[in-house]
Amino acid sequence: MTSHAKPSGTAIPSSAAHARNPGMTLDLDRVAGASANSAAIARRAAQIPARRSLKGAHQAAWLARAVTLIDLTTLSGDDTPGRVRRLCAKARQPVRADLLAALDLPAITTGAVCVYHEMIAPAVEALAGTGIPVAAVSTGFPAGLSPFDLRLKEIEASVAAGAAEIDIVISRRHVLTGNWQALYDETRAMRAACGPAHMKAILATGELGTLRNVARASWVAMMAGADFIKTSTGKEGVNATLPVSLVMVRAIRAYRDLTGFKVGYKPAGGISKAKDALSYMALMKDELGDDWLRPDLFRFGASSLLGDIERQLEHHVTGAYSASWRHAMG
């Protein structure tokens, strides 16, 4: 993205309808053929923030769009229903009304609220009538090492509790040992257990060893029917990065070209600054187009990111930066 262009359409998009990815038969030849030129990927990734040039109202429009793409997340061992309800209140009104009025923008919400299974009920109650989906992390998150039958039951329980989206974790050992059939079979069974709920397949890319493994795991997850592929749980030592994202979104593009089906993308973990969000959005626009700048095909897994975006929007309106504590998440 080299110009000051706004995302096409209005600053606050509605979801674009597209057919859900049904998956396909595992094609081991195509998986084996997936590759990644690390040097070229690193060069291209380095260009993305360097080429981004957004100022003034154009930057504010992109940041407002970014708010609608956030899966506002709390995945802490000390989560309580009260904390989740406060987070849901922030999801319902993520940016102060006076800032939206000054920017001449309508009311917006975040893309979803993401919680552990135990917090689904208070989240669903707090978001009733808003249209904001509840996403639940399931399948033995974050390691994905619990017995497989229990992982499937956890998915089913989360869907029954009201989760409209399920963030599953793949078995990393299948990637590391090249057991693509096992990875496909497990992910396919998880997709079936999700039923009507959309499935985001977390690859935990920081634990996959190579970019080639990231590319191959992306293909297998999409062949198994993933609605989204997601970088990380946020608990790994290395989470979302631009090089990994480039590999994954190019796999999404190739899968679309092969099958005609669009798969979403979710970078997660370590994205806390507004400038970083703009870089990821630039990547999506350049590599996949405007359709992937909408919440049905692109999400950020984040919490503190929203606070920094709101702070930047306030600076655009007032010319001054406020303290970060003025933009608490809950």
N, C-alpha and C positions, 0 to 999 in steps of 0.2 A: 504494500500500500504506500504509494509515493505522493499522494495528493491529500488535500483537505476534505476529500469526499465524505459525505455522510453515508451510513448504510442505506441502501435503497429502501424506499417506503418511509413510513413515519418513524419517529424516534422510538416509539414504543410499539412493538409488533404484536400481532396476533399470531397464534400458532398456525403454521402452514400445514395443511393436510397432506399426508403421504401414507402410502401403504406400509404396513408393518413388515419388517424383515421376517420371512418365514424360515430362513435358513436354507441349506441345501445339503446334498450328500457330501460327505467328507471327500475332498479331492487331494490325496496325498502328494500327487505330482505338483500341484499348484502350491501346496504348503512348502514342499521341499525347494521349489523354485523361488520362494520369497527371499529377497536378499536386502542388504543395506550397505551402501558405500559410506562408511563412517566419516571419512575426510570430507566428502561432498556434502553430507548432511550437516556436519559441523559448520562448514562455510555458509551454507544456506541459512542455518539457524541464527548465525551471528548477524546476518543481514537484516533480519526481521525487525528488531528494535531500532537498529541504525537507520532503517528506511522509513520508520513510522514518523509522520509529521502531521500532528493534529493539534490545532490551537483553538482557543476561544470557544465559540458556540459549537463548532464541529466536535471538539473534544468533549464538551459537556453532553452532546447528543450521544456520542459513543459510550460515555460512562453511564448515562441513564439506561442505555440498552444493556450494558454489562450487568446492571442491577437485576434485570429481569432474567438473567442467565444463571444466577447464583442458586445453588442448592445450599441454603443456609443450614449449617451443620453443627450439631453438638454430639460428640461421641466420647464422653468422659465417664469414668467410673463413678463419679459423684453427681451424675445427672439426677435431677429430681423433677417431678411433674411441674413444680412451680417454675423452675428454670426453663423447661420446655415451653410452657405457656408464654413466658416472657419473650422467648425466641420467636414464637409464632406471632406475637404481637408486632415484633420487628419485621417479620416477613410480610405481614399485612400492610404495614406502612414503613417501608425501608428507608425512605427519604422524607425529611420533614416537609409538611404541606407548604410552608412559606417558600422553601427552596424550589419546589415544583412550580408554584405559582410564578415565581420570579423567572423561571426558565421556560414558562409557557408550556408546561407538560401536564398531561393528565395524571391521575393517580396510577401508581405502578405497584407491583408486588414482586417478590423474588420468585424464582422458577419452582422451588420446592423447599420443604424442610426435611432434613435427613437426620434420623435418630436410630438408636438401638430399638430392638423389638419391644422391650418393656415400656418404652416411651411413646409407642404408637398411639395408644388410646388417648392420652392427654393432648397429643398433637392433632389427632383427627377432630377431637372436640373443639379445640381452640381455632381450628381452621375451617370449621363447618360453614358452608355457604360462600366461601371465598374463591373456590376453584383452584386453590393452591394444593398440589398433591403432597402427600406424605411419602417419603422414601425411607425404607428400612434397610439397614445393613444386615445381611443374613449369611448363612452357610459357614458358621464358625468364624466370623470376622474377628480379627484381621488375618489370622494364620491359615484358616481354611483346612484345619487338620482334625476336626471332629469326625466321628463316624458318618459315612456318606448318607445313610438313611436318616440320621438326625438332621443333617444339613437340609435334606429335602423337606422334612417335617417342619423345620424352622421357617422355610420359605412359605409353606402352606399356612402355617400359623400366622405369619405376618400379613399375608394377603387376607386371611379371614378377619384379622384385627382392623383392617382398613387401609393398609399400605397400597398405594397405587403404583409404586415403583419399588423394585427390589435390587439392591446393589449386592451382587454375589461376588465371592472371591474364588478364583480358579485355584487348582492344585498346582503350585509352582513346580513341584517335583516332576510332573509330567512333561513340562517344557524342558527342564534341565536334562532329562533323560531321553528326550525326543519321542516320548510315547504319545503321539498326536491322536491316535485312536482313543486312548483312555481319556485324554483331555476333551475330545469331541463328545464322547458318550456321556461323560459327567455333565458337561455344560448343556448338552441337549436335554438331559433329564431335568436339570435345574430350570431350563426354559419352560418345559412342560409343567413343572410344579408351580411356576409363576402364574399360569393361566392368563387372565386378562391383564395382569400387572406387567408393566414393562420392565425388562431385565437389563441392568447395566453390569457388564462383566468387568470386574477389576482384575487387571493383569499383574499388578504389583511389579511394575517394570524395573524398579530398582533392585529386584532380586532375580531377574531373568538372565543376567550375565552379559548378553550381547544385544545389539540392535537387531541383528538377524533373528534372534529368538523373539524379540518384541514383534517384529513383522510377522513371523510365523504364528505366534500366539494370537495376534490380532485376526489373522485369516481364519484360524480354527474357531475362535469365539463367534465370528460373524457367520461362518458356515453352520454353526450350531444354533443360530437364531438370536444372537444378542441384539437387543434394540440399541444399545450404546456399548462402546468399549471405553474403559476408564483406566487411567494410568495407575492409580495408587490407592492404598487405604489411608494414606496420611500418616501411617505408623512406621513406614520403612525409613531407612537411613537416607535414601535418595527418593524423592517423589517426582512430581511433574517437572519436566524440563522441555525446552523447545526442541532439541534434537529427537527425543523420544516422541514428542507430539508430531513432529514432521513425519516420522516413520508410520505412526498410527493413522494419521489423516490421509496419507498417500495410500495406505492399504484400504481405507474406507472408500477413496475415490476409485481404486481399481475394482473393488467389490461392486460398487454401484455400476461401473461400466460393464462388468460381467453379467450382473443379475438384474439390474434396473432398480434395485432396492437401496434406499438410503439408510445408513446406520449413523447414529449420533456419536458424539465424542465428549468425554468429560475429563479434563485435567484436574487433578486433585492433589492437595498437599503442597504447602510452601508458597502458594499464590496469595500474597497478602497486600500487595501494593497495586494501586490503580494503574500505574504505568505498565505493570506486568500483565494485567488484564487486557490492556490495549494491544500489547504484543501478541497475545494468544488470539485475540479477535482478528488482528491483521493477518495472522497465519491462516485462520479459517477462511477469511474472505479471499485471500490470494489462492489458496489451494483447492477450496471446495465451493466458494461462491456465497452469495447472500443467504441462501436457504439455511446455511449452517451458522447464521447469526441470530437464530431464533431458538427459544427454549425447548422446542420439540426435537432439536438436533444438536444442541450444544449447551453444556452446563459447566459452571465452575463448582468444584467441591471446595467450599471455603466458609469461613466465618468472619475473621478479622478483615478480609478484603472489603466487605461492605462498609465498614467504618471508614476506611481510607477513601473509598469512592465518595461517600457522603461529605467527607472533609474537603475533597477536591472540588465538589460541586458547590459547597459553601464558599470556597475561595473564589470560584468563578463569579458568584453572585455578589459577594461583599468585597473582594479584593484582599481579604485577610484570612490567614489560617487559624482555625480554632484548635484548642487542645483536643487530643484524641479521646480523652475521657468524656467529652461532650457527645460522642457518637457510640455509646455502649451498645452491645448486641442484645443484652437482656438484663 
